[in-house]
Amino acid sequence: MIFIIQEQYAVLAQLAAGVTLSKHVEQHRGDIPEDAAAAAGRMADALVTRLSAMEFRVEQYEAVNRFAEDTNEKPGEGFFAFAVVVGRGPGFLILQVGGGRKQVLVRVGPALANADPLSRWLVLGVYSDQVMQVRSSADAEPQAMRLVMMYYMLKT
């Protein structure tokens, strides 16, 4: 059995926030010099490439997701979780973390828009300040879901 402690999960969440914000700076640089913004994006890509080369076991999914499920969805905080695709809409995926108590919404491009239902992904992102009302079907009650800004979803 694999155990991680809250402080270790906090480092993973900070990593997720760091690579997400670095990629965001690269793509929306504003007043940041172009070479600095590009360097931030390259650094994020390099870290995620190393992470994508790792193999994860079920015990690691469970250990990480125990903390991901219980983390407050505070805007600006990092989101690092192994999540399963449980729904989709135009340009969005609904992801379930762990045992299903937590679901989040992520905006996706065409490459991920058709992710297989029930496929598992390592998602690195940042909780946004947006909460959207989502219906799982036409007759279902709307459910509030926090939007997670992300640039990296790694198939596991």
C-alpha positions in Angstrom: 0.0 0.0 0.0 1.2 3.5 -0.9 0.7 6.4 1.5 1.2 10.1 0.8 0.7 12.8 3.4 -1.0 16.2 3.0 2.3 18.0 2.5 3.3 15.7 -0.4 -0.1 16.3 -2.1 0.4 20.0 -1.6 3.6 19.8 -3.6 1.8 18.0 -6.4 -0.9 20.6 -6.4 1.7 23.4 -6.5 3.3 21.6 -9.5 0.0 21.5 -11.3 -0.6 25.2 -10.6 3.0 26.0 -11.7 2.8 24.2 -15.1 -0.7 25.5 -15.8 0.1 29.1 -15.1 3.4 28.8 -17.0 1.5 27.5 -20.0 -1.1 30.2 -19.6 1.6 32.9 -19.6 3.1 31.4 -22.8 -0.3 31.6 -24.6 -1.6 34.8 -23.1 1.6 36.8 -22.4 0.2 40.3 -22.1 3.1 42.6 -21.2 5.5 39.7 -20.6 8.4 39.6 -23.1 7.9 37.0 -25.7 11.1 35.1 -25.0 10.3 34.9 -21.3 6.7 33.7 -22.0 8.1 31.1 -24.4 10.6 29.9 -21.8 7.9 29.5 -19.2 5.9 27.3 -21.7 9.0 25.2 -22.6 9.7 24.6 -18.9 6.2 23.5 -18.3 6.2 21.2 -21.3 9.6 19.7 -20.1 8.2 18.9 -16.6 5.0 17.4 -18.0 7.0 15.3 -20.5 9.0 13.8 -17.6 5.8 13.2 -15.7 4.1 11.6 -18.7 6.9 9.0 -18.9 6.1 7.7 -15.5 4.0 4.7 -14.9 1.4 4.9 -12.2 -0.2 2.1 -10.2 -3.7 1.8 -8.8 -2.3 2.4 -5.3 -0.9 5.7 -6.5 -4.2 6.8 -8.0 -5.9 6.1 -4.8 -3.4 7.8 -2.6 -3.4 11.0 -4.7 -7.1 11.1 -5.1 -7.8 10.8 -1.4 -6.4 14.3 -1.0 -7.7 15.6 -4.4 -11.3 14.6 -3.3 -11.0 16.4 0.0 -9.2 19.6 -1.2 -11.2 22.8 -1.1 -12.0 24.1 -4.5 -10.4 27.5 -3.8 -9.8 29.6 -6.9 -6.1 29.7 -7.8 -5.2 26.5 -6.0 -3.6 23.7 -8.0 -5.6 20.6 -9.1 -3.6 17.4 -9.4 -5.8 14.3 -9.7 -6.4 11.0 -11.6 -9.9 11.6 -13.0 -12.3 9.6 -15.1 -14.4 11.1 -18.0 -18.0 10.8 -17.0 -19.7 13.2 -19.3 -19.2 15.8 -22.0 -20.7 18.8 -23.6 -19.6 21.1 -26.5 -15.9 22.0 -25.6 -16.2 20.5 -22.0 -15.6 17.3 -20.2 -17.0 16.3 -16.8 -14.4 14.5 -14.8 -14.9 12.5 -11.7 -12.2 12.2 -9.1 -11.8 9.1 -7.0 -15.0 7.5 -5.6 -17.2 10.1 -7.2 -17.8 12.6 -4.5 -16.0 15.3 -6.6 -16.7 16.2 -10.1 -15.1 19.1 -12.0 -15.5 20.6 -15.4 -12.7 21.2 -17.8 -12.6 23.1 -21.1 -11.0 21.0 -23.9 -10.0 21.5 -27.5 -10.9 19.2 -30.4 -8.2 16.7 -29.5 -9.7 15.8 -26.1 -13.4 16.6 -26.9 -14.0 13.0 -27.8 -12.1 11.4 -24.9 -13.5 7.9 -24.3 -16.1 7.7 -21.5 -14.6 6.2 -18.4 -11.1 6.8 -19.6 -8.7 7.8 -16.9 -6.4 10.9 -17.1 -3.9 12.6 -14.9 -5.1 16.2 -14.9 -2.9 19.1 -13.9 -4.7 22.4 -13.5 -5.9 25.3 -11.4 -9.3 25.8 -9.8 -11.0 28.8 -11.5 -13.4 31.2 -9.9 -16.1 29.9 -12.2 -18.9 27.5 -11.1 -21.2 26.3 -13.8 -24.6 24.6 -13.5 -24.4 21.3 -15.4 -27.2 18.9 -16.2 -26.3 15.2 -16.8 -29.4 14.8 -18.9 -32.3 17.0 -20.1 -34.6 16.0 -17.2 -31.9 16.0 -14.5 -31.5 18.7 -11.8 -28.6 21.1 -12.5 -25.5 20.4 -10.4 -22.9 23.1 -9.6 -19.4 22.2 -10.8 -16.2 24.1 -10.5 -14.3 24.8 -13.7 -10.7 23.8 -13.6 -8.3 25.6 -16.0 -5.9 23.2 -17.5 -3.5 22.7 -20.4 -2.4 19.2 -19.5 -4.4 15.9 -19.4 -2.2 12.8 -19.5 -3.9 9.4 -20.4 -3.1 6.8 -17.7 
